[in-house]
Amino acid sequence: YKPSDGDIYIDETPLSSQNRGEWHKRVGYVSQDIFIMDSTLAENIILAQETDNDRLNLAIERASLNGLVDSLPLGINTKIGDGGCRLSGGERQRVAIARAFYKKADVFLLDEPTSALDNRTEEEIAGALEHPAFKDKNMTVVIVSHKDSLLNICDRIIELS
């Protein structure tokens, strides 16, 4: 959306139609409803980008998906079903987090990432979000949540009403 008034600045640079594409490349978005293709786990993380196995393995590790990969019959080459029907809600969320890591996003926007999950799975997602990679000084993570338990991992909380 274009602002109806004023401008948007990112690191003192005005956001414009000329640099919007570059900005999109920097942002990883994790919504509460994750799109999962009827394809392999690897293809769902890479999303038609150039395949880099080292980067893929790092994204899987950072999103705490190693246990899932180890449990799948063909590992990252296992089809995970339309909509991720072979995955739990927490695993689907971690796939979305792995996508953002694979993309090398330096801004993560997480919109109610645990809203439909049980408490144990919410704790698993919070654990993934506490990975040292999220503490990188050049990374910004914005979490929108109504759950105080998820906000406990944040450095700063801004309440909107």
VEXDREN-2710 file (C-alpha; in Angstrom, 1 decimal):
% VEXDREN-2710
k/r/px/py/pz
1/TYR/0.0/0.0/0.0
2/LYS/1.1/3.5/-0.7
3/PRO/0.8/5.9/2.2
4/SER/-2.0/8.4/1.9
5/ASP/0.2/11.0/3.4
6/GLY/3.9/11.3/4.1
7/ASP/6.7/9.0/3.2
8/ILE/8.2/5.7/4.4
9/TYR/11.9/5.7/5.1
10/ILE/14.0/2.6/5.7
11/ASP/17.5/3.4/7.0
12/GLU/17.0/7.0/6.0
13/THR/16.2/6.0/2.4
14/PRO/12.7/6.8/1.1
15/LEU/10.8/3.7/-0.1
16/SER/9.8/4.2/-3.7
17/SER/8.6/2.2/-6.7
18/GLN/12.2/2.0/-7.9
19/ASN/13.6/0.3/-4.7
20/ARG/10.5/-1.5/-3.5
21/GLY/11.6/-4.8/-5.1
22/GLU/15.0/-4.7/-3.4
23/TRP/13.2/-4.1/-0.1
24/HIS/10.9/-7.1/-0.7
25/LYS/14.0/-9.3/-1.1
26/ARG/15.1/-8.3/2.4
27/VAL/11.8/-9.2/4.2
28/GLY/10.8/-12.6/5.3
29/TYR/7.1/-12.9/6.2
30/VAL/5.6/-15.6/8.4
31/SER/1.9/-15.5/8.6
32/GLN/-0.5/-17.5/10.7
33/ASP/-1.7/-19.3/7.6
34/ILE/1.3/-20.8/5.8
35/PHE/1.2/-21.6/2.1
36/ILE/2.6/-25.1/1.5
37/MET/2.8/-26.7/-2.0
38/ASP/2.2/-30.3/-2.7
39/SER/6.0/-30.8/-3.1
40/THR/9.1/-31.7/-1.2
41/LEU/10.2/-30.1/2.0
42/ALA/13.2/-28.7/0.3
43/GLU/11.1/-27.2/-2.5
44/ASN/8.8/-25.6/0.0
45/ILE/11.7/-23.9/1.7
46/ILE/13.6/-22.8/-1.4
47/LEU/10.4/-21.6/-3.3
48/ALA/11.9/-21.6/-6.8
49/GLN/15.1/-19.8/-5.8
50/GLU/18.5/-21.1/-6.9
51/THR/19.3/-24.2/-4.8
52/ASP/22.2/-23.9/-2.3
53/ASN/22.4/-27.0/-0.2
54/ASP/24.6/-25.4/2.5
55/ARG/22.1/-22.5/2.8
56/LEU/19.2/-25.0/2.9
57/ASN/20.8/-27.0/5.6
58/LEU/21.5/-23.9/7.6
59/ALA/17.9/-22.7/7.2
60/ILE/16.7/-26.1/8.4
61/GLU/18.9/-26.0/11.4
62/ARG/18.0/-22.4/12.4
63/ALA/14.3/-23.2/12.1
64/SER/14.7/-26.3/14.3
65/LEU/13.5/-28.7/11.6
66/ASN/16.4/-31.2/11.9
67/GLY/14.1/-33.6/13.8
68/LEU/11.5/-33.5/11.2
69/VAL/14.0/-34.0/8.4
70/ASP/15.4/-37.1/10.2
71/SER/11.9/-38.6/10.6
72/LEU/10.9/-38.3/7.0
73/PRO/11.5/-41.3/4.7
74/LEU/13.3/-39.3/2.1
75/GLY/14.5/-36.5/4.3
76/ILE/14.3/-33.1/2.6
77/ASN/13.2/-34.8/-0.6
78/THR/10.0/-36.2/1.0
79/LYS/6.7/-34.7/-0.4
80/ILE/4.9/-33.1/2.5
81/GLY/1.4/-33.0/0.9
82/ASP/-0.9/-30.3/-0.3
83/GLY/-1.1/-27.6/2.4
84/GLY/1.5/-29.5/4.4
85/CYS/-1.1/-32.1/5.4
86/ARG/1.7/-34.4/6.5
87/LEU/3.0/-31.7/8.9
88/SER/1.9/-30.5/12.3
89/GLY/1.0/-26.9/12.7
90/GLY/4.3/-26.1/14.4
91/GLU/6.2/-27.8/11.6
92/ARG/4.4/-25.7/9.0
93/GLN/5.3/-22.6/10.9
94/ARG/9.0/-23.7/11.1
95/VAL/8.9/-24.3/7.3
96/ALA/7.9/-20.6/6.9
97/ILE/10.7/-19.6/9.3
98/ALA/13.2/-21.7/7.3
99/ARG/12.0/-19.9/4.1
100/ALA/12.9/-16.6/5.5
101/PHE/16.3/-17.8/6.6
102/TYR/16.9/-19.4/3.2
103/LYS/15.9/-16.1/1.6
104/LYS/18.6/-14.4/3.7
105/ALA/16.0/-11.9/5.0
106/ASP/17.3/-9.4/7.4
107/VAL/13.8/-8.3/8.5
108/PHE/11.4/-11.0/9.7
109/LEU/7.7/-10.1/10.0
110/LEU/5.8/-12.7/12.0
111/ASP/2.0/-12.2/12.1
112/GLU/0.4/-14.2/14.8
113/PRO/2.7/-17.2/14.1
114/THR/1.3/-19.3/17.0
115/SER/-2.3/-18.3/17.0
116/ALA/-3.7/-21.7/16.0
117/LEU/-1.2/-23.8/17.9
118/ASP/-1.3/-25.6/21.2
119/ASN/0.9/-24.5/24.1
120/ARG/3.6/-27.1/23.6
121/THR/3.9/-26.3/19.9
122/GLU/3.9/-22.6/20.7
123/GLU/6.9/-23.2/23.0
124/GLU/8.7/-25.0/20.2
125/ILE/8.2/-22.1/17.8
126/ALA/9.3/-19.7/20.6
127/GLY/12.4/-21.9/21.0
128/ALA/13.1/-21.6/17.2
129/LEU/12.7/-17.8/17.4
130/GLU/15.3/-17.8/20.2
131/HIS/17.9/-19.3/18.0
132/PRO/21.1/-17.3/18.1
133/ALA/20.7/-16.4/14.4
134/PHE/17.7/-14.2/15.4
135/LYS/20.0/-12.3/17.8
136/ASP/22.2/-11.2/14.9
137/LYS/22.7/-7.5/15.4
138/ASN/21.8/-6.8/11.7
139/MET/18.4/-8.6/11.9
140/THR/15.1/-7.1/12.8
141/VAL/12.3/-9.3/14.0
142/VAL/8.8/-7.9/14.4
143/ILE/6.2/-10.2/16.0
144/VAL/2.6/-9.4/16.1
145/SER/0.9/-11.4/18.8
146/HIS/-1.9/-11.4/21.3
147/LYS/-0.1/-14.0/23.4
148/ASP/2.1/-12.7/26.2
149/SER/4.1/-16.0/26.3
150/LEU/5.4/-15.4/22.8
151/LEU/6.2/-11.7/23.5
152/ASN/8.4/-12.8/26.4
153/ILE/11.2/-13.5/24.0
154/CYS/11.1/-9.9/22.6
155/ASP/13.6/-7.1/23.5
156/ARG/11.0/-4.4/23.1
157/ILE/7.2/-4.6/23.2
158/ILE/5.0/-2.0/21.6
159/GLU/1.4/-2.2/22.5
160/LEU/-1.2/-0.9/20.1
161/SER/-4.8/-0.3/21.1
END
